[in-house]
């Protein structure tokens, strides 16, 4: 969007810091790849400034997930 700048966010994936103040930082790709192979992955996104905290849970809605939830009736 014109006139806007990227947010200075920090991003951590499974405890591995990958972005600081909106800029990608060096990390061990092999370690990150291994960490992201779990059934669940924790993403931590820190926005600049003081404020509230929240947790968001979501699903990737993979084909398997949709199939499991479509195979039964209520």
VENBELVEN-V713381 format. One record per backbone hydrogen bond with DSSP energy under -1.0 kcal/mol. NH is the residue of the N-H (numbers start at 1). CO is the residue of the C=O. E is the energy in kcal/mol with one decimal. If there is no record, write none. Layout:
# VENBELVEN-V713381
nh=NH co=CO e=E
nh=NH co=CO e=E
This chain:
# VENBELVEN-V713381
nh=4 co=1 e=-1.4
nh=9 co=7 e=-2.0
nh=10 co=46 e=-2.0
nh=11 co=19 e=-2.0
nh=12 co=44 e=-2.5
nh=13 co=16 e=-2.6
nh=14 co=42 e=-3.2
nh=16 co=13 e=-2.1
nh=18 co=11 e=-2.7
nh=19 co=11 e=-1.5
nh=20 co=23 e=-2.9
nh=22 co=9 e=-3.2
nh=23 co=20 e=-1.7
nh=25 co=18 e=-2.1
nh=32 co=28 e=-2.4
nh=33 co=29 e=-2.9
nh=34 co=30 e=-2.0
nh=35 co=31 e=-2.2
nh=36 co=32 e=-1.9
nh=37 co=34 e=-1.3
nh=44 co=12 e=-2.9
nh=46 co=10 e=-2.7
nh=66 co=62 e=-2.4
nh=67 co=63 e=-2.6
nh=68 co=64 e=-2.5
nh=69 co=65 e=-2.0
nh=70 co=66 e=-1.2
nh=71 co=67 e=-1.2
